[in-house]
Amino acid sequence: MDRAFFSALAWTVLSPSTLLIVPIRVEAGGVFTLQRLRAMVIYGAGPEVVGLALLPVALLLFHLFVMRGGRLLAALTVMSIGAVALTNTMALAALATGLLILALVHGGRGVRMLATISLPAYLLVCRWLPPSLIATIRANSVITESADYHWGNRTVVAAVCVTYFIAAIWWLSRRWQDSALRFAFLWSALLLPVVQLSESSGINLLPQAFRLHLALEMAVSLAVALALARLPGRARMIVACAFLAASGWLTVRGYRFATRLIQAIDIRQSADYRVANELARRFPGRRVMAAGAVSYVFNIVSDSPQFYGGHEQFNPNWMTRVALYQLHTGDGAGVKDGDICVLWLKAFGVHAINVTGAGSEEHYKPFRRNPKLFESLLPAEYSAGGDTIYRVPQRTAGLAHVVPETALVVTAPRDGLDVAAVRSYVEALDDESLPPAEYTQTSLETARIRASVGAGQVISVQTSFHSGWRASIAGKPQPIASDGLGMLVIRPQCQGECAIDLVFTGGLELALTSWISGLTALTLAMLFVSSLRRL
């Protein structure tokens, strides 16, 4: 009990990652900073911290399941793993490393038990984490704005070195009788080089590996407490008393740190809120690009669609990421930078974009390379305090457009500079001779499109294509497809005035995963109840 108490106390009042990893210490501004609190307050990592709070429960239940077996523990373990998976993907990655090490510590039985519960744990949550989303996360995690996950020669060499390091630690600890200490030590030995390589060398053995430093703190706190508990009685008592005394000082220091970090503000006075509110008020119901930190606030003040909302690893349309990269960097565009950026904005149905200058309070300033990029290209709708909102001229307000089929982008552009086909598509969007389309979003999953369609014309809908979309006219299904920009194309089988109903069903995958998750949950509930009756 004392070992659990002191490890929990250490995890509460200390941040071992600031002691072990220099870049984290420098970024945090010192050793005595509470990293989980900083992650929540500064980076909005509340879900990750909640997931980490659930993680020890899942590890404990799996340990008990391996030791004792039984349906009750199996059901509880599966549900605890599912809870972490649905809370946060980074916490799930941390749990996966912990479960793997714990299974290996338990030997062959542990590995078999892990294999036994892994499938039902996934089936329980597959409704919300379907294979297509996993594939999207895997593809997008190769590169994000915060970490490069390409496996080059440096990454392979690092992976081999870490593998040998873990193997050596495994061999040296093979005779340890304390399996808990061996687990904590091996878990720390796995996470420490993974995080260190990411922070110091930019080598990511896992996607965004630097974010695993919060899980590393848990592993190190547990390992140190378990190791010190093996000291002789008197030495152990001295260390325990010294740490208890120090924890009082650390608690006071942590409280002062928290009070400096957490300050009550009127969000309405912040630049992010003001710009988001101006975007919502001036462009109601229209898609905007709320750039930088404004994108995180925009959903608070408006239900209007936005082109970019962060968390790009979950974005199913790769071409939007290509466009965003070009917008954020201007890479290789030279004097055509602004013109190419406007083309991408118009192609994806954006009606407004905010740009933050040097005097703005917005944190990220994504257009710092040239805050006046759009000054001569787009009309300014609002300007104050270094923040400017530009209007992007669009012929119609909605996301649906009647265009000649020949104007569609057929092949995905190879990069953000490959805009010849994009320019032809945008010219069709601006063509006054083409009939306008009326697009009405009736719910999160449904929309109604009214348009006059002629021969050789299609309806381009500026939303990402998915096999779960269904289009119909008077109940009759209409052909749909994806264009080269990853957007939805409807080929209506009608001439003249058409009323098209668009609905997102999720497709066969959603139907199957919903049934599978439901049946798995029902099975676990039955196992849980039957096990309780036997107690």
Buried (B, 14 or more C-beta within 10 A) or exposed (E): EEBBEBBBBBBBBBBBBBBBBEBBBEBBEEEBBBBBBBBBBEEEBEBBBBBBBBBBBBBBBBBBBBEEEEBBBBBBBBBBBBBBBBBBBBBBBBBBBBBBBBBBBBEEEBBEBBEBBBEBBBBBBBBEBBEBBEEBBEBBBBBBEEBBBEEEEEBEEBBEEBEEBBEEBBEEBEEBEBBBBBBBBBBBBBBBBBBBBBBEEEBBBBBBBBBBBBBBBBBBBBBBBBBBBEEEEEEBEEBBEEBEEEBEEBEEBBEEBEEEBEEEEEEEEBBBBBBBBBBBEBBEBBBBBBBBBBBBBBBEBBEBBBBBBBEBBEBBBBBBBBBBBBBBEBEEBEEEBBEBBBBBBBBBBBBBBBBBBEEBBBEBBBBBEEBEBBEEEBEEBBEEBBBBBBBBEBEBBBBBBBBBBEBBBEEBBEEBBBBEBBBBBBEBBEBEEBEBBEBEBEEEEEBBBBBBBEEEBBBBBBBBBBBBBBBBBEEEEBEBEBBBBBBBBBBBEBEEEBBBBBBBEBBEBBEBBBEBBEEBBEBBEEBBEEBEEEE
